[in-house]
């Protein structure tokens, strides 16, 4: 199933503790319907030294948030996404505000 956000998109968070935060999508987990956004929902963990991490220390990393809480950003404002099939059979994502293309959804497939 096509998703409204993809890896590399710039998104804004709609709700929750990080409402209004803008960042780039690092990872999309379609199985759990979550996305990881760069610089949003940072968690800190204090690690002891071990074989993998010789120095130990403080590790900061992003944790996933629900996909429904983010929308792509177009001209600095959040927008919903519409899916349009072109005459050649390819499917693209189109911003509802402004009508600009956000990029292809999948490789070009021919209609049956």
C-alpha positions as CSV (number, residue, x, y, z in Angstrom):
1,X,0.0,0.0,0.0
2,X,1.3,3.5,-0.8
3,X,2.2,5.7,2.1
4,X,2.0,9.5,2.2
5,X,5.6,9.9,3.4
6,X,8.9,8.4,2.1
7,X,12.5,8.2,3.2
8,X,14.1,11.6,2.5
9,X,10.9,13.7,2.7
10,X,10.8,16.8,4.9
11,X,7.9,16.5,7.3
12,X,6.3,18.4,10.2
13,X,4.9,16.8,13.3
14,X,1.1,17.5,13.7
15,X,0.5,16.4,17.3
16,X,2.1,15.2,20.5
17,X,5.1,16.4,22.5
18,X,7.0,17.4,19.4
19,X,4.2,19.3,17.6
20,X,5.6,21.8,15.1
21,X,9.0,20.1,14.8
22,X,10.4,19.8,11.2
23,X,12.8,17.1,10.1
24,X,13.8,14.7,7.4
25,X,12.5,11.1,7.4
26,X,15.3,8.7,8.1
27,X,13.4,5.5,8.1
28,X,9.8,4.2,7.3
29,X,8.5,1.1,9.0
30,X,5.4,0.0,7.1
31,X,4.8,-3.0,9.3
32,X,4.3,-0.9,12.4
33,X,3.2,2.3,10.6
34,X,6.0,4.4,12.1
35,X,8.6,6.8,10.9
36,X,11.9,8.0,12.3
37,X,12.5,11.7,11.9
38,X,15.9,13.3,12.2
39,X,16.2,15.4,15.4
40,X,12.7,14.5,16.6
41,X,11.8,12.4,19.7
42,X,15.4,12.0,20.9
43,X,16.1,9.5,23.6
44,X,19.2,9.4,25.7
45,X,20.8,6.3,27.1
46,X,23.9,6.0,29.4
47,X,26.0,3.1,28.2
48,X,28.8,1.3,30.0
49,X,31.9,0.4,28.1
50,X,31.7,-3.0,26.4
51,X,33.3,-4.8,23.5
52,X,31.2,-3.1,20.9
53,X,31.5,0.4,22.5
54,X,34.9,0.7,24.1
55,X,34.5,4.2,25.5
56,X,30.8,3.9,26.7
57,X,29.2,7.3,27.4
58,X,25.9,8.9,26.5
59,X,24.1,7.7,23.3
60,X,21.4,9.9,21.8
61,X,19.2,8.6,19.0
62,X,15.8,9.2,17.4
63,X,12.9,6.8,18.2
64,X,10.0,6.1,15.9
65,X,6.8,8.0,16.0
66,X,3.4,7.1,14.4
67,X,3.1,7.9,10.7
68,X,-0.3,9.5,11.2
69,X,1.4,12.3,13.2
70,X,3.4,13.7,10.4
71,X,2.7,15.4,7.1
72,X,5.0,16.5,4.3
73,X,6.1,20.1,4.2
74,X,5.4,22.2,1.1
75,X,6.5,25.9,1.2
76,X,6.9,25.7,5.0
77,X,3.4,24.5,5.7
78,X,2.1,20.9,6.2
79,X,0.0,19.4,3.4
80,X,-2.1,16.3,2.8
81,X,-1.2,14.0,0.0
82,X,-3.2,12.8,-2.9
83,X,-2.3,9.9,-5.2
84,X,-2.6,10.5,-9.0
85,X,-2.1,8.0,-11.8
86,X,-0.6,9.6,-14.9
87,X,-1.6,8.6,-18.4
88,X,1.6,6.5,-18.8
89,X,0.5,4.4,-15.8
90,X,2.9,5.7,-13.2
91,X,1.5,6.7,-9.8
92,X,2.8,9.9,-8.2
93,X,2.1,11.7,-4.9
94,X,0.7,15.2,-5.2
95,X,0.4,17.9,-2.5
96,X,-3.1,19.0,-1.9
97,X,-1.9,22.5,-1.2
98,X,-0.2,23.9,-4.2
99,X,-0.6,20.7,-6.3
100,X,3.1,20.1,-6.7
101,X,4.4,16.6,-7.2
102,X,6.2,15.0,-4.2
103,X,7.8,12.2,-6.2
104,X,6.9,8.8,-7.6
105,X,5.2,6.1,-5.5
106,X,6.4,3.0,-7.4
107,X,8.1,2.1,-10.7
108,X,5.9,2.8,-13.7
109,X,3.3,0.1,-14.0
110,X,0.9,-0.3,-16.9
111,X,-2.8,-0.2,-16.4
112,X,-4.7,-3.5,-17.1
